Amino acid sequence: MIGMLIPSAFAFEYKLTDNFFIIYDKCEREVNADNEFNRIMLSKLLNDQFRSQDPKWGICNLLEESRFEYTSSDNVGINTIKLKNNITDKIRFMNDGKNTSSLPIVLPRDWSIGDSIFSVKYNGITTTTINNQLIQIHEFEDVNYYNDDLGAIEMIRKIQYDVNSGFLVLFSFKISAAMESGEGGNMSIKLDAIDIYQKIKCGIGTESVNGICQVIQTEEKSSKGGGCLIATATYGSEMAVEVQQLRELRDNQLLQTESGTQFMGMFNDVYYSFSPIIADMEREHPLFKDAVKIAITPMISTLSLMESAESESEVLSIGISVIVLNLGMYLAVPAVVIVVIKKKF
């Protein structure tokens, strides 16, 4: 039911294919200042940090408006072909973690979940959308403040890497300065990926649709209530609140994650082996339908707890708690009641 893709807890694992590519947008740069001197100083700082005298290097020079196609990799680097303005270059991105003086374009091979990158704190796994694809990312973000006799500086940094390939998909940096004199200024830069290819692996019973794994809707399943056969028969319509709740839980929580889609694949194999029979019996026997409603309503109520889950760990922990709660309601409690009755009689 559950979970985002989590790489090894000890070191990062690249998942690249021969047809992997990534395309970056233009560097968005902005400088504002209360006077010309501050503007010149901030502009110089911006160029010194993110451009280089060598036109092939500096994050903006290297990445903006460029397409990189993966060719091969080894223990110390990832080889790519760079395409820009009809010019082709071979670019090797180091992944041995030794490029400590500059921003890594790919996650170091020995990076472990929780470690900082470029002195920026790790913020966890989340998602972003790139060219209508839902992409899972490792996010790094922090805010730092510096004070001296001249004034105060605020520095905000955000960096994101694709979970599968390890490639940088967003870099954002902003500095705001306020001088004791009352003057100040700010500078910012943003560079992000505008397209990326990922070979998405979907679980049994699901398929990739616009980069998202979705349950395969066969004619039999869709004709009997969009896949929620028993709930649809129980509550009378696929538009019933309870049925929509189950559908939204499936689409918005479970099918957005790899382990969730795998669970749904296994669940579907079992569920659709008996659910058409139960649904038909409910339509033919109203009393049986009422009994099923009494039985499944508590379970559906507990599943609503899953709607608040956002991260991988939350989906896992809440999902396990819901399973344990339902086992208690449907197995443990009746068993205790039976034992007590037997002791009395």
N, C-alpha and C positions, 0 to 999 in steps of 0.2 A: 504494500500500500504506500510505499513510503520512500521518501528520501531523495535527495539530490545525489548526483554523482560525486563520490569522494575518492580522490587519488590516495596513494599510499600515505600513511601518516608520517613516514620517515623521509621520503624523498619524492620529488616530482617525477611523474611518468608521462613522457610525451606520447601523444596518440596522433601521429601524423600519417597521412596517406600520400601516395604519389601525385594525386590531383588536388592536394591542398593549396589554397591561395588565400592571401589577405590583401585588401586594398585600403589605403589610408587617405583621409581627407586632407585639405590644406590646413596648415597651422593657423589657428585663429589667435592673433596677437593684438593686445590693446594696451596703450599707455596713456594715463591721465595724470596731470600734475598742476599745481597752483602757479608754478612759474616755469620759465624755459629751462633754467638750470636743473631743476628736479626732473623735468621731462627728459632732458639729455642723459642725465645720470641713470635714470630707470631704463631708458631705451638701450643704453650701453650694457647695463646689467643683463637685460633680456637677451640681447644678441650674444654676449659672451657666454651665457649659460646654455643657450639652445641652438646656436649656430656655430659654425667653425670656419676657419680660413680654408680648410680642405673642403671643397664642395661635396665630397662624398660622405662627410661625417657631420656630427651635430644632429640632434634628433629631428629638427625641422628639415635640414638639408637632406638627410638620409631618407626620411619616411614620407614626407608630405606629397600628395598627389601621385603616389607610386603603388604599383602592384608587385607583390612578392610571391613567387611560385616556389614551393618546396621541391628540392631535388634529392637531397640525402642528408644524413646526419651521423655523427659519431659521438664519442665521449666528451669532446671539447667544443663542438660547434654544429650549427645547422646551416647547411648550404642552400641558397636560394638563387633564383634569377630575378633581378629587379627590372621592371619595365616602366619607363617614364619618357614621355615625349618621343616615342619611337626609338629610344636608346635602350639597349640591353646591357646590364652589368651583372657580374656575379658577386653576390654579397654573402659573407659568412658571419652569422650571428653567434658569438661565443656563448656557450651554456655551461662553462666550467666554474662560474662564479668568481672568476679572477678580475673581471672588469669592474672593480669597486669604485673607480673614479667617475664612472658615468652610469646613466640609467640603463639597466638591462632591457634589451628589446624582447628577449625571451627569458622565461624563468630559469634560473640556474638549475642544473640537473640535480644537485644535492639540496635544493630548497625543501624545507619541511613546513607543513601547514602550521601556521602560527608565527613563523619567523617574519621579521620585517624585511622590506626591500627598499634599497636606497634610503635607509633610515626612516622609512614611512611605516607606520604600524599596520599590522594585518587586521582586516575588518571582517573577514569571513567569506563564505561562498554566497553569492546572490545571482541574479539574472539581469540581463539587459537585452534589448532588441536591436539587431543589426540587419538592415535590409529585410525586414519582416521575418527574421529568424530569431527565435528565443535562444539566447546564448547564455550558458552558465559561466560565471567569472569568479576569479579570486580578486577580491577588492582590498586595496590598501588606502588608508585615509588618515590624515592627522591635521591638527591645527596647533601652531606654535606661536608664542609671543616672546618678543625680545624688547628689553628696555635699556637705555643708556642715557647719558647726559643730554644727548641731542633730541631724543624723542622715543617713540614706541613703534614697533613693527609687528604686524600680524602676517603669518605665512600659512596658507592653506594648500595642501597637496592631496591629490587623489590619483591613484594608479590602478588600472584594471588589466588582468590577463585572462585570456581564454582558458577555461579549465582543461579542454582537450589538448590543444596544440601548445599551450604555454606562451603564445605570442601576445605582445602588448596590444590591447584594443582601445585603451583610453589613457591619456596623460593630461592632467589638469593642474595648473600651478598659478597661485595668485599671491602677490605681496601688496600690503597696504601700509604706508608709512605716515605717521603723524608727528611733525616736528614740534619742539617746545615753542617755536615762534608762531605756531598756529597754522603753518603751511604744511603741505604734504602731497601725497599722490599715490597712485596704485598702478601696477602692471599685472597682466595676466596672459596666460598662454593655454591653449587647448588643442590637442591633437587626438583624433579618434579614428577607428576603423569604420568604413562605410559599407564594406562587404567582406564576407568571410565564408569559406566553405568548410563544412564539417560533415563527416560521414556519420550520420546519426543511426545508432543501433536501437531498434525498438524491440520490446519483448513479444513473446508469443501472443497472437491474437490482436496485435496492434500494428499500426503502420505510420510512417512519417508523412505528415501533411503540413506543408509550409514550415518545416523544421521542428514540428511538435508531434510527439507520438500520440496517436489517437486510436481508440478501440475500432477494430474493423467491423463495420456494420453489414452483416449478411442480410439477405432478403428476409429470412425467417425472423431474425432478431428485431429488425427495424419495423417489421409489420406487426409486431406484438408489443409495441410500447417503447421503441427507442432503446431496447436493451434491458430496461428495468421491468422485466415481465411480471414478477410476483408483486412488486410494489404497485405497478400500474393496475393490475387486476384487483388488488386489495383496496386501493383508494379511488378506483373508478376512472381515472384519466391520467395520461402522461403529463398533464399540466397541473396536477395536484401538487400542493406545496411540498409534501413529503417526497414525491418522485423528483421534483426539480431540485430539492436539497441533495438527494443522492447523486443526481446527474452533475450538479455543480461541484460536489466533493470529488467525484471522479475526474472531471475535466480540469478543475482549477487547482487541485492539490496533487492527486495521485499521478495523473498523466503528464505532469510537468517534470517528473523525475524519472530517472532510469529504474531504480528499484521499485517505484510505484507502478510503472508500466509492466515490469516483470511480474509483480504480484497480480495485476489485473489480468495478465495473460493466463496465469495458472488458475486464478479465480474463475475466469470465463469458461475454461475447459470443464470445470466441475459444475458451475452454476447452470450452464445451458444444457447439461445432461439431464436435469430434472425440472428446471423452472417452467418449461412449457406445459408439463403435465400438471404441476401445482396450479398454474394460472388458469388452465382449462377447468380444473375441479372447482376453483373459486367461482368461476362464472356459472357453473352448473349447480352449485350447492351454496346458497347464501349463508347457512349456518357455518359451514366450513370457512367461508370468506371472513366472517366475523371472528372466528377463532384465530385465523392467521393474523388479522389486524391486531388482536390483543397480544399475540406473541411477538410481532415484529416492531410494534410502536416503541417500546422501551429501547430497543437496539438502535432505531433511527434517531431517537432523542440523544443517545450517547454519542453517535457519530457526529452530531453538531459541534462537539468539542474540537473536532479536527479543523473546523473552518478558521480557527485563529492561528493555525500553524503556518509559519512562513519559511523558516530556515530548515535545513536538513535535520538538525538535531531536534528541533521542535516537532517536526512531522514524525520522526522516529519515536521520541519519548511519548508524545500524546497518542500515537497509533498503538503502541504497546500497552499503554494505560487503558485505552478503550477496549482492546482485546481482553485484557485481564478482567476489566469490569463486566464485560458481557459473559465471560466464562463463569464469573461469580454469580451473576443473575440467573443464567440458564442451566448451570450445572451444580455449582456448590450449594446455593440456597435450597433448591429442591432436594438435594441429597441430604442435607441437614434435617429438613422437615421430615423426610421419610424415616431417617434414623430415629428421630424423636418419637414419631408415631409408633414405630415398632417397639421401642422401649416401653411405651405406655400400655400397649396392647399385647 
